[in-house]
Amino acid sequence: MAFHDQAAAHIRAIAPYLPGKPIAELARELGLDEQGIVKLASNENPLGASPRALAAIENVLMDLARYPDGSGFDLKQALSARLGIAPARIVLGNGSNDVLEMAARAFLVPGSSAVYSQYAFAVYPLAVQAMGARGIEVPAADWGHDLDAMLAAIEADTRLVFIANPNNPTGTLAAPAELARFIDRVPAEVGIVLDEAYYEYLPVELRGDSLAWLAAHPNLIVTRTFSKAYGLAGLRVGYALCQEPVADLLNRVRQPFNVGSLAQAAAVAALADEAFLEQCLQINREGMDQLAAGLAALDVDFIPSYGNFICCRVGDATRINQALLQRGVIVRPVAGYGMPEHLRVSVGLAAENARFLSALAEVLSR
């Protein structure tokens, strides 16, 4: 038997996560000019990072020979001041993916199970499978989480339930009252991982009070990221909020120095730049309206979204996607999520959104 064949069967069965196609890769494949390519595939912030974050990075460049602060003191202090959460209840991650996987490592073992929704973020089943645990996928309702069905799906061996709100890739939202009711009803011995990667994009009136829920629910873990609204996807910095006993367990499986110096400094500065964040949110609101109106004008069905992307039904998504790539427009096919007729399109700048809509119109007319 070859060495690689001796890996655990559940590891060998994993289908790796496929990220959005990079601009440079498409340019190489098709001989296109990188400057002429529009990427709307990975839910990135079209305005980039805050100028204050970029300045903060420059200020720490000379310290790159030093290991980062493994405790993340400054960033935890900044988050604590902003959120009203004690630093001991904050766990930093190499992106929020990292803290999602920490939760799986801390609480899942072979013979246990985790519940998640159909069409939910692909990292959930991957993290569960990597631990040799059993995934319980619950059919979606109108492309979103069916919370009653997810509650009913919890079994005696269930240790975690994953909820994405808003959800990726569909953009759907569980209403705060419904989500609060669900959290109240989940058994206390079952952990709830509430993934709020797109939380900042929500209007204030649609934001659940997840920080208040933490006080009443020791089994709740809330995860957020600086990759989306804060424009720091390339630096990989996210965090979990939870009660101290849970934070202690997550820190036991956390890699030392998992968030680099540049990421920590940039995140502290980005958190303080409220004006830039509001500008990003305004661009997203306008871009979402532009995409929704453009898709409606093309008679293309789409799922109303509460994130920074929109999922549209185009029919033969493989063909449409390839035709868009030929025109230098990168979007995200979501067949891997069981949605073979859909494409997920990130909200870009107005000109980028217009470029996508124009290319899509041309492709659909043929």
N, C-alpha and C positions, 0 to 999 in steps of 0.2 A: 504494500500500500504506500502511495506517495505521501510525503509529509503533509502537503496541503489537504489531502483527503482525510486527515485525522482531526481536522477542525470539527467542532460540534455541529451536528446536523442543522440546528436552528440558525447557526451563523452562515453556513454554506447556502441556506435557503433564502437569505436576505437578498432582495432586489435593491441595489444601491439607489439612493436618492439622486435624481437627475436635476441639476440646477438649470436655470435659464441659459441659453446660448450666449457666450460673451461676444462682444462686438468684434474683437480681434479674430476670433475663430470663424465667424461668418465671412469676414473680409478675406481670410486665407482660403476658405473653401470656394468662394465664388469670385474671387479676384475683384472685390469691391473696395472702394475707398472708405476707410474707417470713418472719415469725417462726414460721409453722406449716409451713414447708417443710423437708424433710430431704434433704440432698444426700449421696449415697453413690456418686458418679460418678467422682471424680478421684483416688482413693487418697490422700486427704489425711489428716493426723493429726487425729483427733477431739478430742484434748486441746489442740490448738493448739501454740503455741511455748512453750518454757521460760520461766518468770518471769525467770530470769537473762538470757536473750536479750532479753526485752522491756526490762529495765533497761539493758542494754548499748546498745540502740537509743536510749533516752532520753539517754544520756550523750554521744552523738555528734551529736545533732540540731542543735546550734548550729554544727556544722562543715559544714553542707550546701552552703555557698557554695564550698567547696574540693573539688577533684577527689579521688576516692579514691586510696589507695595503689595505683598500677598494678602494683606487684610483689607486693601481698598479703602483705607481710612477716609481720605478726602471725599471720594465719591459716595461712600455710605453716609457721611455727614451731610453732604449736599442733598442726597435723596431723603434723608431723615428730616431735614429742615423743610423740604418741599412737601413731603407726604404726611408728615406727622407720625412716622413709624420709627421706632427705636432702631439704631444701627444693628443691634444684635438680632433683629428680625429681618435683616436684608442679606441676601446671598447673591454675590456677583457671579456672572457667567460669561463665557466666551460666546456672546450672543445669547438670546433666550433659548435657542436650541440646546445649549449646554445645560441650562437649569432644568429643562424638560427631561433630558437624559439623566441628570442627577437624581431626579425624582424616581425614575424607573430603576436606577441602580440601587437606590436606598430602600425601595419598598417592594420590588418585584423579584420573584425567584421562580425557577421551574415548578410548575404545579399551581401557580397563582394565575390570576387573570386581570385584565384591564378592559374598561369599556370606553369606546369612542364612537363617534358618529360616522356614518357613510358620508363621503365627500369632505371629511375633515382633513386637517393638515397631515401630510404624509409622514412626518417625523414620529407621530404617535405610534402607528403600528410598527415602524422600524425600531423605535426604542423598546417597545414591548417584546418584539421578536428577538432582539439582541440579548435580552435577559432570559430567554428560554421560556417566557411566560406566554399565556394564551390571550390573544386579542378577541374581544367580542365587539363586532361592528354592528351598530344598530341602524336600521334603515332610516334615511332622512325623511323629513316632512317639508315639502316645498323647498328643497335644496338645503334646508337648515336642520339644526338639532331638534329631534323629537324628544324633549326632556322627559316626558312621562314614560316613553318607551325605554329611554336610557335608564331611568330609575328601575323599571321593571326588569331590565336585563342584568342588574347587579346580582351576582351569585355568591355563594358562601366563600368561594376562594378569591373573590374580587378584592383587589387592594387599591386600585386607582381608577378614577374616572377622569378623562380628558375632555375639556370643553374649550373650544375656540370661540371667542366673542369679541369683535366680529370674526366670522369664520373665513378661513382661507382654504380653498380658492373661490368659494361661492359668494362671499361678501355678505352673507346673511347675518342677522342679529337676533339673539334671544332677548326679549324685553326684560328690563331689570326686575320687574315684579315676578315674572315667571322664573327667572334665574334664581332669585332669592328664595322662592318657594321650593325649587329643586334642591338647593343647597341645604335648606332646613330639613329636607326629608331623606337625604343620603345618610346611611348609617354612620355613626361616629367613627367606626373602625375602618372606613373606606376613605382614602384620600381623594380630594377633588383638586385637580390641576386646572385652574382657570387661566387660559392663555389669552392675554390682552395685548398682543403685539400691535394691534391697530387701534388701541383705546383712544389715543389722542385725536384721531379723526372723527370721533363721535361728537355730535352736538351735545352740549352739557345736559340737556333734558333726557338724553338717551343713555347716559352713562350710569351704569349700576354703581352703587356705593360699595365696591368690593373691599375697600380698606376697612369700612365699618364691619363688613361681614367677617373679616379676619378675627376681630375681637371675640365674636361669638362662636367661631368654628375652628377649633384646634386642628381639624383635618383639612383646612383649606390652604392651598398654595396658589398665589397669584403671580404670574410671570409677565414681564414687560420687556421692551427692547429699545435701544437707541438706533436701531437699523432703519426704521421706517420714517416716522415724522421728523426725527432728529438728524437724518441723513448721514449716519455713521456706519452704514452696512459693511464697508471695507475694513473697519477696525474691530468688529465683533465684540460688542458689549451689551449685555442684558442683565436682568436681575430677577430674583424671586423675593416675594414678601410672604411671610408666614410667621407662625408663633415660634418662640425660641427653641423648644425641643425639636421641632421639625428642621429649623435652620441648622441646629447642631448636627443633625444627621446628614443634611445635604452637604455641609462643610466637610464631613468625614469622607465623602466620596468625591469631593471637588478636587480637581488637579491643583497643585500649588502654582501660584503665579498664572492663573488661567486668564486673567485680563491684563493686557500689556500696559506699559506706562503711557504710551501715546493715547490708547483708548480711554484710560481713566481720566487723563487730563482733558481730553476733548469732550468727554461726557459731562464732566463738571461744568465746563464752559458752555456747552450746548444747553444744559439744563437751565442756566441763568439767562440765556438769550431768548426771552419771551417774545420779543418783537419779531425775531426771525421765525420762530415757531408759528406765530400767528400768520405771517406771510406765507409760509408753507401750507398751512391749513386752508388759507384763502385760495391759493393756486389750485389746491386739490378740489375744493368745492366748485370752482369755475370749470376746471378740467372735467370733473365728473359730469357736470351739466352738459358740457360740450360733447362728450362721448355719448351720453345717453340720447341727446337730441340727434346726433349724427347717425347713431345706430337705428333709432326710430325712423328717421327719414329714409334709411335704406331698407326698412321693413325687416330688420334683424332683431330677433328676440334676445333679450338679455335679462339677467337676474339683478334686481335692484341691489345696490351694494352700499355698505357702510364703511368700507375701507378706502384704500387708495388704488383700487383696481376695479374692473368690471368684467364679468364673465358673460360672453355672448355665444349664442347658438348659430353656427354657420353651416351646418350640414356636414359635408365631408371635410372635417377640420384638418386632417392630414394634408389633403390637397391644397386647401386654402392657406394653411400655414406655409407650405413650401413655396407657393406663389408669392406670398408676402415676403418671404426671405429673399427671393429672387429680386424683389424690388427694394431690398435694403431695410425692411421693417421686421423687427424681431418681437414676436409676442409669445405667449406660453400655451402650447397645447396641453390639455389636461386629461388626455385619454387614460393616463396612469391612475387617475382618480375615478375611473369609471364614467367619464364624461367625453366620449369619443367625438361628439358633435360640437363641442365647445372650445373656445379659445379664451384665455384670461389675458386681459389687456391692462397694463398699469397706466395710471393717469400720468401724463407727461406735461410738458409745457404746451401752450396753445398750438404752436407750430408743429410740434411732434404729434399731438392728437389729430390735427388736421391732416398730416401726412399719412397717418394710419387710416383714417376714414377715406381719404382719397384712394389709397392703394386698395383698400377693401372694396370700395365701389367698383374699381376697375376689374378686380379679380372676380367679383360676383356677376359682373356683366358678361363674362365670357362663357 
